[in-house]
Structures are given as structure tokens and as C-alpha cells.
């Protein structure tokens, strides 16, 4: 089980290879994890509030996080 968010998770996504899991929650700190063993690789800081969604790009090898999603 992944422990790292202080509030409810809003979204999770895997990268294309399936070895990384990205999670965001109603707290301001999205996380990235190894999907194999659940080890947290890092926490992304700098958001002022809840992070509602994220997306992973396999083309640029970056991922984008937004405080509010507009579709």
C-alpha cells in the first residue's frame, strides 16, 4: 500500500512502461512511485492547494500537474 498523501487521492496514472505510478490528491504534493515495490521516488512541491489531475507524457518524458483541470 502506498503511504504518502495526507488527503484523499484524486487521480493515479502509470507511465507507458508501467514501472512508474504518479498520484495526486486533495493535498498539494503529487508523488511518483515505483510500481513494482511501492517505493516513493519523489514528491513534487510547489502547489498551493489540492491537485485534481495529472497526465504523463511518454514523448517528452515529463509529466504535467495542474491544480484545476480544464477540458
PDB file of N, CA, C and O in Angstrom:
ATOM      1  N   UNK A   1       0.836  -1.174   0.000  1.00  0.00           N
ATOM      2  CA  UNK A   1       0.000   0.000   0.000  1.00  0.00           C
ATOM      3  C   UNK A   1       0.883   1.241   0.000  1.00  0.00           C
ATOM      4  O   UNK A   1       1.922   1.277   0.660  1.00  0.00           O
ATOM      5  N   UNK A   2       0.465   2.243  -0.738  1.00  0.00           N
ATOM      6  CA  UNK A   2       1.224   3.480  -0.846  1.00  0.00           C
ATOM      7  C   UNK A   2       0.801   4.454   0.248  1.00  0.00           C
ATOM      8  O   UNK A   2      -0.382   4.763   0.394  1.00  0.00           O
ATOM      9  N   UNK A   3       1.765   4.926   1.003  1.00  0.00           N
ATOM     10  CA  UNK A   3       1.500   5.917   2.041  1.00  0.00           C
ATOM     11  C   UNK A   3       2.289   7.167   1.691  1.00  0.00           C
ATOM     12  O   UNK A   3       3.516   7.118   1.599  1.00  0.00           O
ATOM     13  N   UNK A   4       1.610   8.274   1.498  1.00  0.00           N
ATOM     14  CA  UNK A   4       2.326   9.484   1.137  1.00  0.00           C
ATOM     15  C   UNK A   4       1.434  10.689   0.959  1.00  0.00           C
ATOM     16  O   UNK A   4       1.923  11.815   0.864  1.00  0.00           O
ATOM     17  N   UNK A   5       0.145  10.473   0.912  1.00  0.00           N
ATOM     18  CA  UNK A   5      -0.785  11.589   0.785  1.00  0.00           C
ATOM     19  C   UNK A   5      -1.482  11.826   2.111  1.00  0.00           C
ATOM     20  O   UNK A   5      -1.783  10.895   2.858  1.00  0.00           O
ATOM     21  N   UNK A   6      -1.730  13.094   2.379  1.00  0.00           N
ATOM     22  CA  UNK A   6      -2.414  13.471   3.619  1.00  0.00           C
ATOM     23  C   UNK A   6      -3.927  13.507   3.460  1.00  0.00           C
ATOM     24  O   UNK A   6      -4.659  13.471   4.450  1.00  0.00           O
ATOM     25  N   UNK A   7      -4.402  13.577   2.206  1.00  0.00           N
ATOM     26  CA  UNK A   7      -5.837  13.641   1.944  1.00  0.00           C
ATOM     27  C   UNK A   7      -6.191  12.653   0.839  1.00  0.00           C
ATOM     28  O   UNK A   7      -5.320  11.953   0.321  1.00  0.00           O
ATOM     29  N   UNK A   8      -7.446  12.601   0.488  1.00  0.00           N
ATOM     30  CA  UNK A   8      -7.946  11.624  -0.489  1.00  0.00           C
ATOM     31  C   UNK A   8      -7.284  11.779  -1.855  1.00  0.00           C
ATOM     32  O   UNK A   8      -7.072  12.893  -2.333  1.00  0.00           O
ATOM     33  N   UNK A   9      -6.963  10.644  -2.474  1.00  0.00           N
ATOM     34  CA  UNK A   9      -6.357  10.626  -3.803  1.00  0.00           C
ATOM     35  C   UNK A   9      -7.397  11.032  -4.842  1.00  0.00           C
ATOM     36  O   UNK A   9      -8.543  10.585  -4.794  1.00  0.00           O
ATOM     37  N   UNK A  10      -6.986  11.884  -5.783  1.00  0.00           N
ATOM     38  CA  UNK A  10      -7.885  12.344  -6.835  1.00  0.00           C
ATOM     39  C   UNK A  10      -7.621  11.655  -8.171  1.00  0.00           C
ATOM     40  O   UNK A  10      -8.533  11.523  -8.987  1.00  0.00           O
ATOM     41  N   UNK A  11      -6.370  11.210  -8.406  1.00  0.00           N
ATOM     42  CA  UNK A  11      -6.075  10.510  -9.652  1.00  0.00           C
ATOM     43  C   UNK A  11      -4.743   9.774  -9.541  1.00  0.00           C
ATOM     44  O   UNK A  11      -3.829  10.213  -8.843  1.00  0.00           O
ATOM     45  N   UNK A  12      -4.651   8.648 -10.242  1.00  0.00           N
ATOM     46  CA  UNK A  12      -3.378   7.941 -10.397  1.00  0.00           C
ATOM     47  C   UNK A  12      -3.218   7.593 -11.871  1.00  0.00           C
ATOM     48  O   UNK A  12      -4.198   7.352 -12.576  1.00  0.00           O
ATOM     49  N   UNK A  13      -1.968   7.570 -12.324  1.00  0.00           N
ATOM     50  CA  UNK A  13      -1.665   7.173 -13.700  1.00  0.00           C
ATOM     51  C   UNK A  13      -0.331   6.460 -13.726  1.00  0.00           C
ATOM     52  O   UNK A  13       0.572   6.763 -12.947  1.00  0.00           O
ATOM     53  N   UNK A  14      -0.225   5.507 -14.638  1.00  0.00           N
ATOM     54  CA  UNK A  14       1.030   4.816 -14.898  1.00  0.00           C
ATOM     55  C   UNK A  14       1.698   5.444 -16.115  1.00  0.00           C
ATOM     56  O   UNK A  14       1.032   6.004 -16.985  1.00  0.00           O
ATOM     57  N   UNK A  15       3.027   5.341 -16.162  1.00  0.00           N
ATOM     58  CA  UNK A  15       3.716   5.717 -17.390  1.00  0.00           C
ATOM     59  C   UNK A  15       3.518   4.598 -18.411  1.00  0.00           C
ATOM     60  O   UNK A  15       2.965   3.548 -18.081  1.00  0.00           O
ATOM     61  N   UNK A  16       3.962   4.815 -19.638  1.00  0.00           N
ATOM     62  CA  UNK A  16       3.745   3.855 -20.721  1.00  0.00           C
ATOM     63  C   UNK A  16       4.372   2.497 -20.424  1.00  0.00           C
ATOM     64  O   UNK A  16       3.795   1.460 -20.752  1.00  0.00           O
ATOM     65  N   UNK A  17       5.547   2.501 -19.806  1.00  0.00           N
ATOM     66  CA  UNK A  17       6.234   1.250 -19.489  1.00  0.00           C
ATOM     67  C   UNK A  17       5.611   0.521 -18.309  1.00  0.00           C
ATOM     68  O   UNK A  17       5.835  -0.678 -18.139  1.00  0.00           O
ATOM     69  N   UNK A  18       4.842   1.217 -17.499  1.00  0.00           N
ATOM     70  CA  UNK A  18       4.178   0.595 -16.365  1.00  0.00           C
ATOM     71  C   UNK A  18       5.033   0.465 -15.120  1.00  0.00           C
ATOM     72  O   UNK A  18       4.602  -0.135 -14.135  1.00  0.00           O
ATOM     73  N   UNK A  19       6.241   1.016 -15.146  1.00  0.00           N
ATOM     74  CA  UNK A  19       7.116   0.881 -13.972  1.00  0.00           C
ATOM     75  C   UNK A  19       7.003   2.041 -12.998  1.00  0.00           C
ATOM     76  O   UNK A  19       7.505   1.954 -11.878  1.00  0.00           O
ATOM     77  N   UNK A  20       6.349   3.131 -13.403  1.00  0.00           N
ATOM     78  CA  UNK A  20       6.164   4.284 -12.527  1.00  0.00           C
ATOM     79  C   UNK A  20       4.680   4.574 -12.355  1.00  0.00           C
ATOM     80  O   UNK A  20       3.893   4.437 -13.292  1.00  0.00           O
ATOM     81  N   UNK A  21       4.319   4.970 -11.161  1.00  0.00           N
ATOM     82  CA  UNK A  21       2.949   5.337 -10.827  1.00  0.00           C
ATOM     83  C   UNK A  21       2.974   6.765 -10.318  1.00  0.00           C
ATOM     84  O   UNK A  21       3.748   7.093  -9.418  1.00  0.00           O
ATOM     85  N   UNK A  22       2.140   7.612 -10.884  1.00  0.00           N
ATOM     86  CA  UNK A  22       2.030   9.004 -10.473  1.00  0.00           C
ATOM     87  C   UNK A  22       0.701   9.189  -9.757  1.00  0.00           C
ATOM     88  O   UNK A  22      -0.329   8.710 -10.230  1.00  0.00           O
ATOM     89  N   UNK A  23       0.713   9.869  -8.638  1.00  0.00           N
ATOM     90  CA  UNK A  23      -0.521  10.063  -7.872  1.00  0.00           C
ATOM     91  C   UNK A  23      -0.647  11.517  -7.448  1.00  0.00           C
ATOM     92  O   UNK A  23       0.339  12.196  -7.157  1.00  0.00           O
ATOM     93  N   UNK A  24      -1.904  11.974  -7.423  1.00  0.00           N
ATOM     94  CA  UNK A  24      -2.187  13.300  -6.884  1.00  0.00           C
ATOM     95  C   UNK A  24      -3.404  13.183  -5.978  1.00  0.00           C
ATOM     96  O   UNK A  24      -4.176  12.228  -6.062  1.00  0.00           O
ATOM     97  N   UNK A  25      -3.556  14.173  -5.113  1.00  0.00           N
ATOM     98  CA  UNK A  25      -4.600  14.094  -4.099  1.00  0.00           C
ATOM     99  C   UNK A  25      -5.095  15.490  -3.749  1.00  0.00           C
ATOM    100  O   UNK A  25      -4.664  16.484  -4.334  1.00  0.00           O
ATOM    101  N   UNK A  26      -5.988  15.543  -2.806  1.00  0.00           N
ATOM    102  CA  UNK A  26      -6.502  16.818  -2.328  1.00  0.00           C
ATOM    103  C   UNK A  26      -5.505  17.538  -1.428  1.00  0.00           C
ATOM    104  O   UNK A  26      -5.849  18.506  -0.750  1.00  0.00           O
ATOM    105  N   UNK A  27      -4.277  17.057  -1.430  1.00  0.00           N
ATOM    106  CA  UNK A  27      -3.183  17.769  -0.780  1.00  0.00           C
ATOM    107  C   UNK A  27      -2.305  18.369  -1.891  1.00  0.00           C
ATOM    108  O   UNK A  27      -2.477  18.007  -3.054  1.00  0.00           O
ATOM    109  N   UNK A  28      -1.386  19.259  -1.571  1.00  0.00           N
ATOM    110  CA  UNK A  28      -0.617  19.949  -2.619  1.00  0.00           C
ATOM    111  C   UNK A  28       0.653  19.242  -3.075  1.00  0.00           C
ATOM    112  O   UNK A  28       1.531  19.888  -3.648  1.00  0.00           O
ATOM    113  N   UNK A  29       0.781  17.938  -2.840  1.00  0.00           N
ATOM    114  CA  UNK A  29       2.038  17.265  -3.157  1.00  0.00           C
ATOM    115  C   UNK A  29       1.845  15.986  -3.970  1.00  0.00           C
ATOM    116  O   UNK A  29       1.656  14.915  -3.393  1.00  0.00           O
ATOM    117  N   UNK A  30       1.890  16.081  -5.307  1.00  0.00           N
ATOM    118  CA  UNK A  30       1.857  14.878  -6.140  1.00  0.00           C
ATOM    119  C   UNK A  30       3.097  14.016  -5.879  1.00  0.00           C
ATOM    120  O   UNK A  30       4.149  14.530  -5.497  1.00  0.00           O
ATOM    121  N   UNK A  31       2.967  12.722  -6.087  1.00  0.00           N
ATOM    122  CA  UNK A  31       4.064  11.788  -5.832  1.00  0.00           C
ATOM    123  C   UNK A  31       4.303  10.900  -7.038  1.00  0.00           C
ATOM    124  O   UNK A  31       3.419  10.701  -7.871  1.00  0.00           O
ATOM    125  N   UNK A  32       5.514  10.369  -7.117  1.00  0.00           N
ATOM    126  CA  UNK A  32       5.842   9.354  -8.115  1.00  0.00           C
ATOM    127  C   UNK A  32       6.437   8.161  -7.369  1.00  0.00           C
ATOM    128  O   UNK A  32       7.221   8.321  -6.433  1.00  0.00           O
ATOM    129  N   UNK A  33       6.042   6.949  -7.808  1.00  0.00           N
ATOM    130  CA  UNK A  33       6.382   5.710  -7.116  1.00  0.00           C
ATOM    131  C   UNK A  33       6.895   4.680  -8.107  1.00  0.00           C
ATOM    132  O   UNK A  33       6.549   4.731  -9.287  1.00  0.00           O
ATOM    133  N   UNK A  34       7.718   3.745  -7.642  1.00  0.00           N
ATOM    134  CA  UNK A  34       7.994   2.526  -8.392  1.00  0.00           C
ATOM    135  C   UNK A  34       6.765   1.648  -8.248  1.00  0.00           C
ATOM    136  O   UNK A  34       6.323   1.379  -7.131  1.00  0.00           O
ATOM    137  N   UNK A  35       6.213   1.201  -9.360  1.00  0.00           N
ATOM    138  CA  UNK A  35       5.000   0.375  -9.279  1.00  0.00           C
ATOM    139  C   UNK A  35       5.307  -1.045  -8.808  1.00  0.00           C
ATOM    140  O   UNK A  35       4.422  -1.717  -8.278  1.00  0.00           O
ATOM    141  N   UNK A  36       6.527  -1.509  -8.989  1.00  0.00           N
ATOM    142  CA  UNK A  36       6.887  -2.879  -8.623  1.00  0.00           C
ATOM    143  C   UNK A  36       6.855  -3.101  -7.112  1.00  0.00           C
ATOM    144  O   UNK A  36       6.296  -4.087  -6.632  1.00  0.00           O
ATOM    145  N   UNK A  37       7.469  -2.163  -6.360  1.00  0.00           N
ATOM    146  CA  UNK A  37       7.578  -2.367  -4.914  1.00  0.00           C
ATOM    147  C   UNK A  37       6.920  -1.279  -4.065  1.00  0.00           C
ATOM    148  O   UNK A  37       6.945  -1.366  -2.838  1.00  0.00           O
ATOM    149  N   UNK A  38       6.333  -0.259  -4.690  1.00  0.00           N
ATOM    150  CA  UNK A  38       5.652   0.796  -3.946  1.00  0.00           C
ATOM    151  C   UNK A  38       6.570   1.830  -3.320  1.00  0.00           C
ATOM    152  O   UNK A  38       6.117   2.659  -2.530  1.00  0.00           O
ATOM    153  N   UNK A  39       7.854   1.797  -3.659  1.00  0.00           N
ATOM    154  CA  UNK A  39       8.800   2.777  -3.106  1.00  0.00           C
ATOM    155  C   UNK A  39       8.526   4.150  -3.717  1.00  0.00           C
ATOM    156  O   UNK A  39       8.421   4.295  -4.935  1.00  0.00           O
ATOM    157  N   UNK A  40       8.414   5.153  -2.846  1.00  0.00           N
ATOM    158  CA  UNK A  40       8.194   6.509  -3.333  1.00  0.00           C
ATOM    159  C   UNK A  40       9.517   7.075  -3.831  1.00  0.00           C
ATOM    160  O   UNK A  40      10.510   7.078  -3.104  1.00  0.00           O
ATOM    161  N   UNK A  41       9.527   7.553  -5.074  1.00  0.00           N
ATOM    162  CA  UNK A  41      10.721   8.139  -5.669  1.00  0.00           C
ATOM    163  C   UNK A  41      10.840   9.621  -5.362  1.00  0.00           C
ATOM    164  O   UNK A  41      11.941  10.154  -5.227  1.00  0.00           O
ATOM    165  N   UNK A  42       9.705  10.273  -5.255  1.00  0.00           N
ATOM    166  CA  UNK A  42       9.775  11.703  -5.002  1.00  0.00           C
ATOM    167  C   UNK A  42       8.420  12.331  -4.797  1.00  0.00           C
ATOM    168  O   UNK A  42       7.374  11.750  -5.087  1.00  0.00           O
ATOM    169  N   UNK A  43       8.484  13.542  -4.287  1.00  0.00           N
ATOM    170  CA  UNK A  43       7.306  14.370  -4.060  1.00  0.00           C
ATOM    171  C   UNK A  43       7.529  15.688  -4.770  1.00  0.00           C
ATOM    172  O   UNK A  43       8.594  16.293  -4.642  1.00  0.00           O
ATOM    173  N   UNK A  44       6.546  16.132  -5.510  1.00  0.00           N
ATOM    174  CA  UNK A  44       6.637  17.383  -6.238  1.00  0.00           C
ATOM    175  C   UNK A  44       5.977  18.481  -5.418  1.00  0.00           C
ATOM    176  O   UNK A  44       4.781  18.422  -5.134  1.00  0.00           O
ATOM    177  N   UNK A  45       6.757  19.473  -5.045  1.00  0.00           N
ATOM    178  CA  UNK A  45       6.266  20.539  -4.182  1.00  0.00           C
ATOM    179  C   UNK A  45       6.077  21.815  -4.982  1.00  0.00           C
ATOM    180  O   UNK A  45       6.665  21.980  -6.050  1.00  0.00           O
ATOM    181  N   UNK A  46       5.261  22.708  -4.466  1.00  0.00           N
ATOM    182  CA  UNK A  46       5.075  23.990  -5.115  1.00  0.00           C
ATOM    183  C   UNK A  46       3.632  24.331  -5.418  1.00  0.00           C
ATOM    184  O   UNK A  46       3.348  25.446  -5.854  1.00  0.00           O
ATOM    185  N   UNK A  47       2.720  23.414  -5.205  1.00  0.00           N
ATOM    186  CA  UNK A  47       1.306  23.700  -5.441  1.00  0.00           C
ATOM    187  C   UNK A  47       0.692  24.306  -4.191  1.00  0.00           C
ATOM    188  O   UNK A  47       1.073  23.978  -3.068  1.00  0.00           O
ATOM    189  N   UNK A  48      -0.268  25.198  -4.411  1.00  0.00           N
ATOM    190  CA  UNK A  48      -0.883  25.899  -3.295  1.00  0.00           C
ATOM    191  C   UNK A  48      -2.109  25.220  -2.721  1.00  0.00           C
ATOM    192  O   UNK A  48      -2.598  25.619  -1.664  1.00  0.00           O
ATOM    193  N   UNK A  49      -2.605  24.220  -3.387  1.00  0.00           N
ATOM    194  CA  UNK A  49      -3.824  23.570  -2.914  1.00  0.00           C
ATOM    195  C   UNK A  49      -3.947  22.173  -3.487  1.00  0.00           C
ATOM    196  O   UNK A  49      -2.962  21.564  -3.904  1.00  0.00           O
ATOM    197  N   UNK A  50      -5.158  21.683  -3.499  1.00  0.00           N
ATOM    198  CA  UNK A  50      -5.433  20.331  -3.996  1.00  0.00           C
ATOM    199  C   UNK A  50      -5.000  20.196  -5.446  1.00  0.00           C
ATOM    200  O   UNK A  50      -5.118  21.135  -6.233  1.00  0.00           O
ATOM    201  N   UNK A  51      -4.495  19.015  -5.788  1.00  0.00           N
ATOM    202  CA  UNK A  51      -4.143  18.706  -7.178  1.00  0.00           C
ATOM    203  C   UNK A  51      -5.171  17.699  -7.667  1.00  0.00           C
ATOM    204  O   UNK A  51      -5.232  16.572  -7.176  1.00  0.00           O
ATOM    205  N   UNK A  52      -5.977  18.110  -8.637  1.00  0.00           N
ATOM    206  CA  UNK A  52      -7.117  17.311  -9.056  1.00  0.00           C
ATOM    207  C   UNK A  52      -6.789  16.310 -10.147  1.00  0.00           C
ATOM    208  O   UNK A  52      -7.435  15.265 -10.236  1.00  0.00           O
ATOM    209  N   UNK A  53      -5.800  16.605 -10.980  1.00  0.00           N
ATOM    210  CA  UNK A  53      -5.490  15.668 -12.056  1.00  0.00           C
ATOM    211  C   UNK A  53      -4.045  15.835 -12.505  1.00  0.00           C
ATOM    212  O   UNK A  53      -3.389  16.832 -12.204  1.00  0.00           O
ATOM    213  N   UNK A  54      -3.570  14.834 -13.232  1.00  0.00           N
ATOM    214  CA  UNK A  54      -2.221  14.865 -13.781  1.00  0.00           C
ATOM    215  C   UNK A  54      -2.222  14.080 -15.070  1.00  0.00           C
ATOM    216  O   UNK A  54      -3.162  13.339 -15.357  1.00  0.00           O
ATOM    217  N   UNK A  55      -1.159  14.243 -15.852  1.00  0.00           N
ATOM    218  CA  UNK A  55      -1.009  13.471 -17.069  1.00  0.00           C
ATOM    219  C   UNK A  55       0.462  13.162 -17.248  1.00  0.00           C
ATOM    220  O   UNK A  55       1.324  13.937 -16.833  1.00  0.00           O
ATOM    221  N   UNK A  56       0.742  12.047 -17.858  1.00  0.00           N
ATOM    222  CA  UNK A  56       2.109  11.588 -18.073  1.00  0.00           C
ATOM    223  C   UNK A  56       2.358  11.568 -19.571  1.00  0.00           C
ATOM    224  O   UNK A  56       1.544  11.036 -20.327  1.00  0.00           O
ATOM    225  N   UNK A  57       3.480  12.145 -20.012  1.00  0.00           N
ATOM    226  CA  UNK A  57       3.822  12.169 -21.429  1.00  0.00           C
ATOM    227  C   UNK A  57       5.008  11.248 -21.674  1.00  0.00           C
ATOM    228  O   UNK A  57       6.080  11.457 -21.107  1.00  0.00           O
ATOM    229  N   UNK A  58       4.832  10.248 -22.500  1.00  0.00           N
ATOM    230  CA  UNK A  58       5.938   9.351 -22.827  1.00  0.00           C
ATOM    231  C   UNK A  58       6.810   9.933 -23.925  1.00  0.00           C
ATOM    232  O   UNK A  58       7.941   9.481 -24.106  1.00  0.00           O
ATOM    233  N   UNK A  59       6.330  10.906 -24.650  1.00  0.00           N
ATOM    234  CA  UNK A  59       7.098  11.512 -25.735  1.00  0.00           C
ATOM    235  C   UNK A  59       8.180  12.432 -25.179  1.00  0.00           C
ATOM    236  O   UNK A  59       9.326  12.398 -25.629  1.00  0.00           O
ATOM    237  N   UNK A  60       7.815  13.244 -24.207  1.00  0.00           N
ATOM    238  CA  UNK A  60       8.759  14.219 -23.659  1.00  0.00           C
ATOM    239  C   UNK A  60       9.423  13.739 -22.380  1.00  0.00           C
ATOM    240  O   UNK A  60      10.339  14.393 -21.882  1.00  0.00           O
ATOM    241  N   UNK A  61       8.982  12.621 -21.844  1.00  0.00           N
ATOM    242  CA  UNK A  61       9.489  12.088 -20.582  1.00  0.00           C
ATOM    243  C   UNK A  61       9.327  13.085 -19.438  1.00  0.00           C
ATOM    244  O   UNK A  61      10.194  13.207 -18.573  1.00  0.00           O
ATOM    245  N   UNK A  62       8.233  13.772 -19.452  1.00  0.00           N
ATOM    246  CA  UNK A  62       7.864  14.681 -18.369  1.00  0.00           C
ATOM    247  C   UNK A  62       6.408  14.420 -18.054  1.00  0.00           C
ATOM    248  O   UNK A  62       5.715  13.743 -18.814  1.00  0.00           O
ATOM    249  N   UNK A  63       5.946  14.945 -16.958  1.00  0.00           N
ATOM    250  CA  UNK A  63       4.518  14.881 -16.705  1.00  0.00           C
ATOM    251  C   UNK A  63       4.039  16.233 -16.229  1.00  0.00           C
ATOM    252  O   UNK A  63       4.799  17.025 -15.672  1.00  0.00           O
ATOM    253  N   UNK A  64       2.774  16.478 -16.457  1.00  0.00           N
ATOM    254  CA  UNK A  64       2.192  17.767 -16.122  1.00  0.00           C
ATOM    255  C   UNK A  64       1.202  17.579 -14.992  1.00  0.00           C
ATOM    256  O   UNK A  64       0.475  16.587 -14.937  1.00  0.00           O
ATOM    257  N   UNK A  65       1.185  18.530 -14.110  1.00  0.00           N
ATOM    258  CA  UNK A  65       0.250  18.515 -12.996  1.00  0.00           C
ATOM    259  C   UNK A  65      -0.462  19.852 -12.983  1.00  0.00           C
ATOM    260  O   UNK A  65       0.144  20.890 -13.249  1.00  0.00           O
ATOM    261  N   UNK A  66      -1.726  19.826 -12.679  1.00  0.00           N
ATOM    262  CA  UNK A  66      -2.473  21.073 -12.594  1.00  0.00           C
ATOM    263  C   UNK A  66      -3.303  21.082 -11.324  1.00  0.00           C
ATOM    264  O   UNK A  66      -3.778  20.045 -10.860  1.00  0.00           O
ATOM    265  N   UNK A  67      -3.465  22.274 -10.776  1.00  0.00           N
ATOM    266  CA  UNK A  67      -4.304  22.426  -9.593  1.00  0.00           C
ATOM    267  C   UNK A  67      -5.778  22.284  -9.967  1.00  0.00           C
ATOM    268  O   UNK A  67      -6.573  21.790  -9.168  1.00  0.00           O
ATOM    269  N   UNK A  68      -6.140  22.705 -11.151  1.00  0.00           N
ATOM    270  CA  UNK A  68      -7.510  22.589 -11.644  1.00  0.00           C
ATOM    271  C   UNK A  68      -7.444  22.130 -13.094  1.00  0.00           C
ATOM    272  O   UNK A  68      -6.657  22.669 -13.872  1.00  0.00           O
ATOM    273  N   UNK A  69      -8.262  21.139 -13.475  1.00  0.00           N
ATOM    274  CA  UNK A  69      -8.253  20.636 -14.844  1.00  0.00           C
ATOM    275  C   UNK A  69      -9.349  21.290 -15.653  1.00  0.00           C
ATOM    276  O   UNK A  69     -10.494  21.377 -15.210  1.00  0.00           O
ATOM    277  N   UNK A  70      -8.999  21.745 -16.832  1.00  0.00           N
ATOM    278  CA  UNK A  70      -9.969  22.299 -17.766  1.00  0.00           C
ATOM    279  C   UNK A  70      -9.906  21.467 -19.029  1.00  0.00           C
ATOM    280  O   UNK A  70      -8.859  21.373 -19.671  1.00  0.00           O
ATOM    281  N   UNK A  71     -11.017  20.871 -19.379  1.00  0.00           N
ATOM    282  CA  UNK A  71     -11.045  20.008 -20.571  1.00  0.00           C
ATOM    283  C   UNK A  71     -11.921  20.648 -21.618  1.00  0.00           C
ATOM    284  O   UNK A  71     -12.088  20.095 -22.705  1.00  0.00           O
TER     285      UNK A  71
END
